[in-house]
Amino acid sequence: MSNIIDIGIVRDNIDPLGFGRIRYSTYNELTGEVERAKENYEPWSRDDKFVAQPLLPPTINPIPEEKQSVMILRFDTNKDRTNVFYIPGPFTTTHD
């Protein structure tokens, strides 16, 4: 089970669909291990567990830069690929 609120680092902010999504990793998770574990892993696909959507509209929620910290919000901790949102900002501690 993962945290409801976690701190992530932006790994990629160039959303191919232009929706303002980001690819991220949390401090306690290595993206490479997960990506190599699945054959034909495609970044930005429906199966990419490192994609988060902006919580707020783009006028309020700017797209963060790569390596910037973000707050990751999970509305259903049993599903790591749906209902995952981010809030940009400098965050330094994790919350549960």
Buried (B, 14 or more C-beta within 10 A) or exposed (E): EBBEEBBBBBBBBEBEEEEBBBBBBBEEBEBEEBBEEEEEBEBBEEEBBBBBBBBEEEEEBEBBEEEBBBBBBBEEEEEBEEEBBBBBEEBEEBEE
